[in-house]
Amino acid sequence: MPYIRKDCSNKEKKARRTLGNRLDNVISIRISDQEKRNLERLIKRSSKSVSEVMREALELWSYKQRALFSE
């Protein structure tokens, strides 16, 4: 399922869930204490959820990989 986001309000998020565009897939990862502290700082500064930050990180990593391998 494609990822849906980009600065949605809480009402938009709830509406998205009820329209069948839910984000149902869960990925679990293990991170170090330092990585967790860094993630918590990012979340606090950005006012985003862990999921939002991780989706953005995955999106950025994927973009860089595509650019790297398309050269």
mmCIF file of the N, C-alpha and C atoms, coordinates in Angstrom:
data_MODEL
# 
_entry.id   MODEL 
# 
loop_
_atom_site.group_PDB 
_atom_site.id 
_atom_site.type_symbol 
_atom_site.label_atom_id 
_atom_site.label_alt_id 
_atom_site.label_comp_id 
_atom_site.label_asym_id 
_atom_site.label_entity_id 
_atom_site.label_seq_id 
_atom_site.pdbx_PDB_ins_code 
_atom_site.Cartn_x 
_atom_site.Cartn_y 
_atom_site.Cartn_z 
_atom_site.occupancy 
_atom_site.B_iso_or_equiv 
_atom_site.pdbx_formal_charge 
_atom_site.auth_seq_id 
_atom_site.auth_comp_id 
_atom_site.auth_asym_id 
_atom_site.auth_atom_id 
_atom_site.pdbx_PDB_model_num 
ATOM 1   N N  . MET A 1 1  ? 0.850   -1.172 0.000   1.00 0.00 ? 1  MET A N  1 
ATOM 2   C CA . MET A 1 1  ? 0.000   0.000  0.000   1.00 0.00 ? 1  MET A CA 1 
ATOM 3   C C  . MET A 1 1  ? 0.892   1.229  0.000   1.00 0.00 ? 1  MET A C  1 
ATOM 4   N N  . PRO A 1 2  ? 0.596   2.210  -0.843  1.00 0.00 ? 2  PRO A N  1 
ATOM 5   C CA . PRO A 1 2  ? 1.416   3.408  -0.881  1.00 0.00 ? 2  PRO A CA 1 
ATOM 6   C C  . PRO A 1 2  ? 1.299   4.220  0.393   1.00 0.00 ? 2  PRO A C  1 
ATOM 7   N N  . TYR A 1 3  ? 2.339   4.918  0.703   1.00 0.00 ? 3  TYR A N  1 
ATOM 8   C CA . TYR A 1 3  ? 2.404   5.742  1.900   1.00 0.00 ? 3  TYR A CA 1 
ATOM 9   C C  . TYR A 1 3  ? 1.693   7.062  1.642   1.00 0.00 ? 3  TYR A C  1 
ATOM 10  N N  . ILE A 1 4  ? 0.827   7.445  2.568   1.00 0.00 ? 4  ILE A N  1 
ATOM 11  C CA . ILE A 1 4  ? 0.070   8.687  2.456   1.00 0.00 ? 4  ILE A CA 1 
ATOM 12  C C  . ILE A 1 4  ? 0.446   9.570  3.626   1.00 0.00 ? 4  ILE A C  1 
ATOM 13  N N  . ARG A 1 5  ? 0.843   10.807 3.375   1.00 0.00 ? 5  ARG A N  1 
ATOM 14  C CA . ARG A 1 5  ? 1.146   11.745 4.455   1.00 0.00 ? 5  ARG A CA 1 
ATOM 15  C C  . ARG A 1 5  ? 1.217   13.148 3.915   1.00 0.00 ? 5  ARG A C  1 
ATOM 16  N N  . LYS A 1 6  ? 2.160   13.907 4.299   1.00 0.00 ? 6  LYS A N  1 
ATOM 17  C CA . LYS A 1 6  ? 2.411   15.292 3.914   1.00 0.00 ? 6  LYS A CA 1 
ATOM 18  C C  . LYS A 1 6  ? 1.547   16.259 4.695   1.00 0.00 ? 6  LYS A C  1 
ATOM 19  N N  . ASP A 1 7  ? 1.947   16.512 5.933   1.00 0.00 ? 7  ASP A N  1 
ATOM 20  C CA . ASP A 1 7  ? 1.367   17.556 6.774   1.00 0.00 ? 7  ASP A CA 1 
ATOM 21  C C  . ASP A 1 7  ? -0.155  17.496 6.868   1.00 0.00 ? 7  ASP A C  1 
ATOM 22  N N  . CYS A 1 8  ? -0.669  16.394 7.337   1.00 0.00 ? 8  CYS A N  1 
ATOM 23  C CA . CYS A 1 8  ? -2.108  16.230 7.516   1.00 0.00 ? 8  CYS A CA 1 
ATOM 24  C C  . CYS A 1 8  ? -2.497  16.624 8.937   1.00 0.00 ? 8  CYS A C  1 
ATOM 25  N N  . SER A 1 9  ? -3.668  17.204 9.059   1.00 0.00 ? 9  SER A N  1 
ATOM 26  C CA . SER A 1 9  ? -4.183  17.500 10.393  1.00 0.00 ? 9  SER A CA 1 
ATOM 27  C C  . SER A 1 9  ? -4.724  16.214 10.999  1.00 0.00 ? 9  SER A C  1 
ATOM 28  N N  . ASN A 1 10 ? -5.049  16.240 12.290  1.00 0.00 ? 10 ASN A N  1 
ATOM 29  C CA . ASN A 1 10 ? -5.610  15.055 12.938  1.00 0.00 ? 10 ASN A CA 1 
ATOM 30  C C  . ASN A 1 10 ? -6.922  14.647 12.294  1.00 0.00 ? 10 ASN A C  1 
ATOM 31  N N  . LYS A 1 11 ? -7.752  15.618 11.911  1.00 0.00 ? 11 LYS A N  1 
ATOM 32  C CA . LYS A 1 11 ? -9.020  15.292 11.250  1.00 0.00 ? 11 LYS A CA 1 
ATOM 33  C C  . LYS A 1 11 ? -8.771  14.576 9.932   1.00 0.00 ? 11 LYS A C  1 
ATOM 34  N N  . GLU A 1 12 ? -7.790  15.049 9.171   1.00 0.00 ? 12 GLU A N  1 
ATOM 35  C CA . GLU A 1 12 ? -7.473  14.401 7.903   1.00 0.00 ? 12 GLU A CA 1 
ATOM 36  C C  . GLU A 1 12 ? -6.958  12.986 8.127   1.00 0.00 ? 12 GLU A C  1 
ATOM 37  N N  . LYS A 1 13 ? -6.161  12.790 9.182   1.00 0.00 ? 13 LYS A N  1 
ATOM 38  C CA . LYS A 1 13 ? -5.642  11.461 9.479   1.00 0.00 ? 13 LYS A CA 1 
ATOM 39  C C  . LYS A 1 13 ? -6.775  10.505 9.826   1.00 0.00 ? 13 LYS A C  1 
ATOM 40  N N  . LYS A 1 14 ? -7.714  10.968 10.653  1.00 0.00 ? 14 LYS A N  1 
ATOM 41  C CA . LYS A 1 14 ? -8.848  10.121 11.026  1.00 0.00 ? 14 LYS A CA 1 
ATOM 42  C C  . LYS A 1 14 ? -9.712  9.816  9.814   1.00 0.00 ? 14 LYS A C  1 
ATOM 43  N N  . ALA A 1 15 ? -9.939  10.807 8.963   1.00 0.00 ? 15 ALA A N  1 
ATOM 44  C CA . ALA A 1 15 ? -10.735 10.598 7.755   1.00 0.00 ? 15 ALA A CA 1 
ATOM 45  C C  . ALA A 1 15 ? -10.048 9.596  6.844   1.00 0.00 ? 15 ALA A C  1 
ATOM 46  N N  . ARG A 1 16 ? -8.730  9.681  6.745   1.00 0.00 ? 16 ARG A N  1 
ATOM 47  C CA . ARG A 1 16 ? -7.979  8.765  5.898   1.00 0.00 ? 16 ARG A CA 1 
ATOM 48  C C  . ARG A 1 16 ? -8.168  7.331  6.379   1.00 0.00 ? 16 ARG A C  1 
ATOM 49  N N  . ARG A 1 17 ? -8.156  7.121  7.691   1.00 0.00 ? 17 ARG A N  1 
ATOM 50  C CA . ARG A 1 17 ? -8.327  5.776  8.243   1.00 0.00 ? 17 ARG A CA 1 
ATOM 51  C C  . ARG A 1 17 ? -9.704  5.216  7.920   1.00 0.00 ? 17 ARG A C  1 
ATOM 52  N N  . THR A 1 18 ? -10.713 6.054  7.971   1.00 0.00 ? 18 THR A N  1 
ATOM 53  C CA . THR A 1 18 ? -12.067 5.566  7.742   1.00 0.00 ? 18 THR A CA 1 
ATOM 54  C C  . THR A 1 18 ? -12.349 5.338  6.268   1.00 0.00 ? 18 THR A C  1 
ATOM 55  N N  . LEU A 1 19 ? -11.564 5.914  5.386   1.00 0.00 ? 19 LEU A N  1 
ATOM 56  C CA . LEU A 1 19 ? -11.784 5.750  3.955   1.00 0.00 ? 19 LEU A CA 1 
ATOM 57  C C  . LEU A 1 19 ? -11.097 4.508  3.396   1.00 0.00 ? 19 LEU A C  1 
ATOM 58  N N  . GLY A 1 20 ? -10.484 3.707  4.233   1.00 0.00 ? 20 GLY A N  1 
ATOM 59  C CA . GLY A 1 20 ? -9.847  2.483  3.773   1.00 0.00 ? 20 GLY A CA 1 
ATOM 60  C C  . GLY A 1 20 ? -8.399  2.673  3.341   1.00 0.00 ? 20 GLY A C  1 
ATOM 61  N N  . ASN A 1 21 ? -7.837  3.834  3.543   1.00 0.00 ? 21 ASN A N  1 
ATOM 62  C CA . ASN A 1 21 ? -6.445  4.085  3.181   1.00 0.00 ? 21 ASN A CA 1 
ATOM 63  C C  . ASN A 1 21 ? -5.541  3.945  4.397   1.00 0.00 ? 21 ASN A C  1 
ATOM 64  N N  . ARG A 1 22 ? -5.789  2.938  5.199   1.00 0.00 ? 22 ARG A N  1 
ATOM 65  C CA . ARG A 1 22 ? -5.027  2.754  6.428   1.00 0.00 ? 22 ARG A CA 1 
ATOM 66  C C  . ARG A 1 22 ? -3.629  2.253  6.127   1.00 0.00 ? 22 ARG A C  1 
ATOM 67  N N  . LEU A 1 23 ? -2.745  2.538  7.044   1.00 0.00 ? 23 LEU A N  1 
ATOM 68  C CA . LEU A 1 23 ? -1.375  2.046  6.961   1.00 0.00 ? 23 LEU A CA 1 
ATOM 69  C C  . LEU A 1 23 ? -1.290  0.835  7.884   1.00 0.00 ? 23 LEU A C  1 
ATOM 70  N N  . ASP A 1 24 ? -1.548  -0.354 7.345   1.00 0.00 ? 24 ASP A N  1 
ATOM 71  C CA . ASP A 1 24 ? -1.679  -1.567 8.147   1.00 0.00 ? 24 ASP A CA 1 
ATOM 72  C C  . ASP A 1 24 ? -0.384  -2.340 8.357   1.00 0.00 ? 24 ASP A C  1 
ATOM 73  N N  . ASN A 1 25 ? 0.629   -2.094 7.566   1.00 0.00 ? 25 ASN A N  1 
ATOM 74  C CA . ASN A 1 25 ? 1.851   -2.880 7.650   1.00 0.00 ? 25 ASN A CA 1 
ATOM 75  C C  . ASN A 1 25 ? 2.752   -2.364 8.761   1.00 0.00 ? 25 ASN A C  1 
ATOM 76  N N  . VAL A 1 26 ? 3.251   -3.294 9.574   1.00 0.00 ? 26 VAL A N  1 
ATOM 77  C CA . VAL A 1 26 ? 4.100   -2.945 10.713  1.00 0.00 ? 26 VAL A CA 1 
ATOM 78  C C  . VAL A 1 26 ? 5.478   -3.558 10.499  1.00 0.00 ? 26 VAL A C  1 
ATOM 79  N N  . ILE A 1 27 ? 6.511   -2.757 10.733  1.00 0.00 ? 27 ILE A N  1 
ATOM 80  C CA . ILE A 1 27 ? 7.893   -3.233 10.668  1.00 0.00 ? 27 ILE A CA 1 
ATOM 81  C C  . ILE A 1 27 ? 8.527   -2.963 12.021  1.00 0.00 ? 27 ILE A C  1 
ATOM 82  N N  . SER A 1 28 ? 9.180   -3.954 12.567  1.00 0.00 ? 28 SER A N  1 
ATOM 83  C CA . SER A 1 28 ? 9.834   -3.823 13.866  1.00 0.00 ? 28 SER A CA 1 
ATOM 84  C C  . SER A 1 28 ? 11.341  -3.836 13.649  1.00 0.00 ? 28 SER A C  1 
ATOM 85  N N  . ILE A 1 29 ? 12.051  -2.910 14.300  1.00 0.00 ? 29 ILE A N  1 
ATOM 86  C CA . ILE A 1 29 ? 13.514  -2.880 14.185  1.00 0.00 ? 29 ILE A CA 1 
ATOM 87  C C  . ILE A 1 29 ? 14.130  -2.758 15.573  1.00 0.00 ? 29 ILE A C  1 
ATOM 88  N N  . ARG A 1 30 ? 15.368  -3.169 15.678  1.00 0.00 ? 30 ARG A N  1 
ATOM 89  C CA . ARG A 1 30 ? 16.117  -3.018 16.923  1.00 0.00 ? 30 ARG A CA 1 
ATOM 90  C C  . ARG A 1 30 ? 17.114  -1.885 16.720  1.00 0.00 ? 30 ARG A C  1 
ATOM 91  N N  . ILE A 1 31 ? 17.163  -0.981 17.695  1.00 0.00 ? 31 ILE A N  1 
ATOM 92  C CA . ILE A 1 31 ? 18.094  0.138  17.624  1.00 0.00 ? 31 ILE A CA 1 
ATOM 93  C C  . ILE A 1 31 ? 18.827  0.267  18.961  1.00 0.00 ? 31 ILE A C  1 
ATOM 94  N N  . SER A 1 32 ? 19.974  0.908  18.905  1.00 0.00 ? 32 SER A N  1 
ATOM 95  C CA . SER A 1 32 ? 20.768  1.108  20.126  1.00 0.00 ? 32 SER A CA 1 
ATOM 96  C C  . SER A 1 32 ? 20.126  2.193  20.986  1.00 0.00 ? 32 SER A C  1 
ATOM 97  N N  . ASP A 1 33 ? 20.604  2.296  22.220  1.00 0.00 ? 33 ASP A N  1 
ATOM 98  C CA . ASP A 1 33 ? 20.115  3.349  23.117  1.00 0.00 ? 33 ASP A CA 1 
ATOM 99  C C  . ASP A 1 33 ? 20.380  4.737  22.529  1.00 0.00 ? 33 ASP A C  1 
ATOM 100 N N  . GLN A 1 34 ? 21.562  4.909  21.935  1.00 0.00 ? 34 GLN A N  1 
ATOM 101 C CA . GLN A 1 34 ? 21.910  6.207  21.334  1.00 0.00 ? 34 GLN A CA 1 
ATOM 102 C C  . GLN A 1 34 ? 20.982  6.522  20.159  1.00 0.00 ? 34 GLN A C  1 
ATOM 103 N N  . GLU A 1 35 ? 20.709  5.535  19.321  1.00 0.00 ? 35 GLU A N  1 
ATOM 104 C CA . GLU A 1 35 ? 19.798  5.753  18.189  1.00 0.00 ? 35 GLU A CA 1 
ATOM 105 C C  . GLU A 1 35 ? 18.397  6.101  18.681  1.00 0.00 ? 35 GLU A C  1 
ATOM 106 N N  . LYS A 1 36 ? 17.973  5.467  19.766  1.00 0.00 ? 36 LYS A N  1 
ATOM 107 C CA . LYS A 1 36 ? 16.659  5.776  20.331  1.00 0.00 ? 36 LYS A CA 1 
ATOM 108 C C  . LYS A 1 36 ? 16.619  7.205  20.858  1.00 0.00 ? 36 LYS A C  1 
ATOM 109 N N  . ARG A 1 37 ? 17.671  7.628  21.544  1.00 0.00 ? 37 ARG A N  1 
ATOM 110 C CA . ARG A 1 37 ? 17.725  9.013  22.045  1.00 0.00 ? 37 ARG A CA 1 
ATOM 111 C C  . ARG A 1 37 ? 17.683  10.009 20.884  1.00 0.00 ? 37 ARG A C  1 
ATOM 112 N N  . ASN A 1 38 ? 18.439  9.708  19.823  1.00 0.00 ? 38 ASN A N  1 
ATOM 113 C CA . ASN A 1 38 ? 18.428  10.582 18.645  1.00 0.00 ? 38 ASN A CA 1 
ATOM 114 C C  . ASN A 1 38 ? 17.035  10.649 18.023  1.00 0.00 ? 38 ASN A C  1 
ATOM 115 N N  . LEU A 1 39 ? 16.383  9.512  17.925  1.00 0.00 ? 39 LEU A N  1 
ATOM 116 C CA . LEU A 1 39 ? 15.034  9.460  17.366  1.00 0.00 ? 39 LEU A CA 1 
ATOM 117 C C  . LEU A 1 39 ? 14.060  10.247 18.233  1.00 0.00 ? 39 LEU A C  1 
ATOM 118 N N  . GLU A 1 40 ? 14.162  10.096 19.532  1.00 0.00 ? 40 GLU A N  1 
ATOM 119 C CA . GLU A 1 40 ? 13.275  10.835 20.440  1.00 0.00 ? 40 GLU A CA 1 
ATOM 120 C C  . GLU A 1 40 ? 13.483  12.342 20.324  1.00 0.00 ? 40 GLU A C  1 
ATOM 121 N N  . ARG A 1 41 ? 14.740  12.765 20.135  1.00 0.00 ? 41 ARG A N  1 
ATOM 122 C CA . ARG A 1 41 ? 15.016  14.197 19.940  1.00 0.00 ? 41 ARG A CA 1 
ATOM 123 C C  . ARG A 1 41 ? 14.386  14.698 18.645  1.00 0.00 ? 41 ARG A C  1 
ATOM 124 N N  . LEU A 1 42 ? 14.514  13.912 17.589  1.00 0.00 ? 42 LEU A N  1 
ATOM 125 C CA . LEU A 1 42 ? 13.905  14.288 16.305  1.00 0.00 ? 42 LEU A CA 1 
ATOM 126 C C  . LEU A 1 42 ? 12.393  14.428 16.430  1.00 0.00 ? 42 LEU A C  1 
ATOM 127 N N  . ILE A 1 43 ? 11.790  13.489 17.113  1.00 0.00 ? 43 ILE A N  1 
ATOM 128 C CA . ILE A 1 43 ? 10.340  13.491 17.288  1.00 0.00 ? 43 ILE A CA 1 
ATOM 129 C C  . ILE A 1 43 ? 9.901   14.722 18.070  1.00 0.00 ? 43 ILE A C  1 
ATOM 130 N N  . LYS A 1 44 ? 10.630  15.020 19.115  1.00 0.00 ? 44 LYS A N  1 
ATOM 131 C CA . LYS A 1 44 ? 10.287  16.178 19.948  1.00 0.00 ? 44 LYS A CA 1 
ATOM 132 C C  . LYS A 1 44 ? 10.413  17.478 19.156  1.00 0.00 ? 44 LYS A C  1 
ATOM 133 N N  . ARG A 1 45 ? 11.501  17.619 18.400  1.00 0.00 ? 45 ARG A N  1 
ATOM 134 C CA . ARG A 1 45 ? 11.740  18.846 17.629  1.00 0.00 ? 45 ARG A CA 1 
ATOM 135 C C  . ARG A 1 45 ? 10.767  19.009 16.475  1.00 0.00 ? 45 ARG A C  1 
ATOM 136 N N  . SER A 1 46 ? 10.390  17.909 15.848  1.00 0.00 ? 46 SER A N  1 
ATOM 137 C CA . SER A 1 46 ? 9.556   17.993 14.648  1.00 0.00 ? 46 SER A CA 1 
ATOM 138 C C  . SER A 1 46 ? 8.067   17.865 14.933  1.00 0.00 ? 46 SER A C  1 
ATOM 139 N N  . SER A 1 47 ? 7.696   17.434 16.139  1.00 0.00 ? 47 SER A N  1 
ATOM 140 C CA . SER A 1 47 ? 6.290   17.178 16.492  1.00 0.00 ? 47 SER A CA 1 
ATOM 141 C C  . SER A 1 47 ? 5.662   16.136 15.574  1.00 0.00 ? 47 SER A C  1 
ATOM 142 N N  . LYS A 1 48 ? 6.471   15.178 15.141  1.00 0.00 ? 48 LYS A N  1 
ATOM 143 C CA . LYS A 1 48 ? 5.981   14.086 14.295  1.00 0.00 ? 48 LYS A CA 1 
ATOM 144 C C  . LYS A 1 48 ? 6.037   12.794 15.089  1.00 0.00 ? 48 LYS A C  1 
ATOM 145 N N  . SER A 1 49 ? 5.310   11.809 14.612  1.00 0.00 ? 49 SER A N  1 
ATOM 146 C CA . SER A 1 49 ? 5.323   10.505 15.267  1.00 0.00 ? 49 SER A CA 1 
ATOM 147 C C  . SER A 1 49 ? 6.559   9.722  14.834  1.00 0.00 ? 49 SER A C  1 
ATOM 148 N N  . VAL A 1 50 ? 6.849   8.658  15.570  1.00 0.00 ? 50 VAL A N  1 
ATOM 149 C CA . VAL A 1 50 ? 7.954   7.775  15.200  1.00 0.00 ? 50 VAL A CA 1 
ATOM 150 C C  . VAL A 1 50 ? 7.718   7.248  13.792  1.00 0.00 ? 50 VAL A C  1 
ATOM 151 N N  . SER A 1 51 ? 6.494   6.843  13.508  1.00 0.00 ? 51 SER A N  1 
ATOM 152 C CA . SER A 1 51 ? 6.174   6.301  12.186  1.00 0.00 ? 51 SER A CA 1 
ATOM 153 C C  . SER A 1 51 ? 6.431   7.316  11.084  1.00 0.00 ? 51 SER A C  1 
ATOM 154 N N  . GLU A 1 52 ? 6.018   8.555  11.308  1.00 0.00 ? 52 GLU A N  1 
ATOM 155 C CA . GLU A 1 52 ? 6.230   9.592  10.293  1.00 0.00 ? 52 GLU A CA 1 
ATOM 156 C C  . GLU A 1 52 ? 7.718   9.826  10.042  1.00 0.00 ? 52 GLU A C  1 
ATOM 157 N N  . VAL A 1 53 ? 8.501   9.899  11.111  1.00 0.00 ? 53 VAL A N  1 
ATOM 158 C CA . VAL A 1 53 ? 9.942   10.111 10.972  1.00 0.00 ? 53 VAL A CA 1 
ATOM 159 C C  . VAL A 1 53 ? 10.577  8.936  10.245  1.00 0.00 ? 53 VAL A C  1 
ATOM 160 N N  . MET A 1 54 ? 10.204  7.720  10.603  1.00 0.00 ? 54 MET A N  1 
ATOM 161 C CA . MET A 1 54 ? 10.791  6.542  9.969   1.00 0.00 ? 54 MET A CA 1 
ATOM 162 C C  . MET A 1 54 ? 10.367  6.420  8.509   1.00 0.00 ? 54 MET A C  1 
ATOM 163 N N  . ARG A 1 55 ? 9.117   6.766  8.190   1.00 0.00 ? 55 ARG A N  1 
ATOM 164 C CA . ARG A 1 55 ? 8.689   6.747  6.782   1.00 0.00 ? 55 ARG A CA 1 
ATOM 165 C C  . ARG A 1 55 ? 9.489   7.759  5.964   1.00 0.00 ? 55 ARG A C  1 
ATOM 166 N N  . GLU A 1 56 ? 9.705   8.943  6.523   1.00 0.00 ? 56 GLU A N  1 
ATOM 167 C CA . GLU A 1 56 ? 10.501  9.951  5.820   1.00 0.00 ? 56 GLU A CA 1 
ATOM 168 C C  . GLU A 1 56 ? 11.937  9.480  5.634   1.00 0.00 ? 56 GLU A C  1 
ATOM 169 N N  . ALA A 1 57 ? 12.506  8.840  6.649   1.00 0.00 ? 57 ALA A N  1 
ATOM 170 C CA . ALA A 1 57 ? 13.871  8.320  6.551   1.00 0.00 ? 57 ALA A CA 1 
ATOM 171 C C  . ALA A 1 57 ? 13.953  7.244  5.470   1.00 0.00 ? 57 ALA A C  1 
ATOM 172 N N  . LEU A 1 58 ? 12.970  6.362  5.422   1.00 0.00 ? 58 LEU A N  1 
ATOM 173 C CA . LEU A 1 58 ? 12.941  5.315  4.402   1.00 0.00 ? 58 LEU A CA 1 
ATOM 174 C C  . LEU A 1 58 ? 12.788  5.917  3.011   1.00 0.00 ? 58 LEU A C  1 
ATOM 175 N N  . GLU A 1 59 ? 11.929  6.911  2.898   1.00 0.00 ? 59 GLU A N  1 
ATOM 176 C CA . GLU A 1 59 ? 11.719  7.586  1.618   1.00 0.00 ? 59 GLU A CA 1 
ATOM 177 C C  . GLU A 1 59 ? 13.018  8.242  1.134   1.00 0.00 ? 59 GLU A C  1 
ATOM 178 N N  . LEU A 1 60 ? 13.722  8.930  2.027   1.00 0.00 ? 60 LEU A N  1 
ATOM 179 C CA . LEU A 1 60 ? 14.986  9.579  1.680   1.00 0.00 ? 60 LEU A CA 1 
ATOM 180 C C  . LEU A 1 60 ? 16.042  8.546  1.298   1.00 0.00 ? 60 LEU A C  1 
ATOM 181 N N  . TRP A 1 61 ? 16.152  7.475  2.067   1.00 0.00 ? 61 TRP A N  1 
ATOM 182 C CA . TRP A 1 61 ? 17.125  6.426  1.777   1.00 0.00 ? 61 TRP A CA 1 
ATOM 183 C C  . TRP A 1 61 ? 16.838  5.796  0.411   1.00 0.00 ? 61 TRP A C  1 
ATOM 184 N N  . SER A 1 62 ? 15.559  5.510  0.135   1.00 0.00 ? 62 SER A N  1 
ATOM 185 C CA . SER A 1 62 ? 15.176  4.914  -1.148  1.00 0.00 ? 62 SER A CA 1 
ATOM 186 C C  . SER A 1 62 ? 15.525  5.836  -2.306  1.00 0.00 ? 62 SER A C  1 
ATOM 187 N N  . TYR A 1 63 ? 15.262  7.127  -2.128  1.00 0.00 ? 63 TYR A N  1 
ATOM 188 C CA . TYR A 1 63 ? 15.575  8.107  -3.165  1.00 0.00 ? 63 TYR A CA 1 
ATOM 189 C C  . TYR A 1 63 ? 17.075  8.121  -3.450  1.00 0.00 ? 63 TYR A C  1 
ATOM 190 N N  . LYS A 1 64 ? 17.887  8.127  -2.386  1.00 0.00 ? 64 LYS A N  1 
ATOM 191 C CA . LYS A 1 64 ? 19.338  8.143  -2.559  1.00 0.00 ? 64 LYS A CA 1 
ATOM 192 C C  . LYS A 1 64 ? 19.836  6.864  -3.234  1.00 0.00 ? 64 LYS A C  1 
ATOM 193 N N  . GLN A 1 65 ? 19.248  5.733  -2.887  1.00 0.00 ? 65 GLN A N  1 
ATOM 194 C CA . GLN A 1 65 ? 19.653  4.471  -3.498  1.00 0.00 ? 65 GLN A CA 1 
ATOM 195 C C  . GLN A 1 65 ? 19.320  4.453  -4.986  1.00 0.00 ? 65 GLN A C  1 
ATOM 196 N N  . ARG A 1 66 ? 18.128  4.931  -5.335  1.00 0.00 ? 66 ARG A N  1 
ATOM 197 C CA . ARG A 1 66 ? 17.745  4.986  -6.754  1.00 0.00 ? 66 ARG A CA 1 
ATOM 198 C C  . ARG A 1 66 ? 18.700  5.898  -7.520  1.00 0.00 ? 66 ARG A C  1 
ATOM 199 N N  . ALA A 1 67 ? 19.039  7.049  -6.941  1.00 0.00 ? 67 ALA A N  1 
ATOM 200 C CA . ALA A 1 67 ? 19.952  7.984  -7.594  1.00 0.00 ? 67 ALA A CA 1 
ATOM 201 C C  . ALA A 1 67 ? 21.339  7.365  -7.746  1.00 0.00 ? 67 ALA A C  1 
ATOM 202 N N  . LEU A 1 68 ? 21.786  6.661  -6.733  1.00 0.00 ? 68 LEU A N  1 
ATOM 203 C CA . LEU A 1 68 ? 23.102  6.036  -6.759  1.00 0.00 ? 68 LEU A CA 1 
ATOM 204 C C  . LEU A 1 68 ? 23.193  4.975  -7.848  1.00 0.00 ? 68 LEU A C  1 
ATOM 205 N N  . PHE A 1 69 ? 22.167  4.142  -7.965  1.00 0.00 ? 69 PHE A N  1 
ATOM 206 C CA . PHE A 1 69 ? 22.211  3.038  -8.912  1.00 0.00 ? 69 PHE A CA 1 
ATOM 207 C C  . PHE A 1 69 ? 21.769  3.419  -10.312 1.00 0.00 ? 69 PHE A C  1 
ATOM 208 N N  . SER A 1 70 ? 21.243  4.616  -10.496 1.00 0.00 ? 70 SER A N  1 
ATOM 209 C CA . SER A 1 70 ? 20.839  5.031  -11.838 1.00 0.00 ? 70 SER A CA 1 
ATOM 210 C C  . SER A 1 70 ? 21.979  5.737  -12.569 1.00 0.00 ? 70 SER A C  1 
ATOM 211 N N  . GLU A 1 71 ? 23.087  5.985  -11.859 1.00 0.00 ? 71 GLU A N  1 
ATOM 212 C CA . GLU A 1 71 ? 24.233  6.667  -12.485 1.00 0.00 ? 71 GLU A CA 1 
ATOM 213 C C  . GLU A 1 71 ? 25.009  5.739  -13.373 1.00 0.00 ? 71 GLU A C  1 
# 
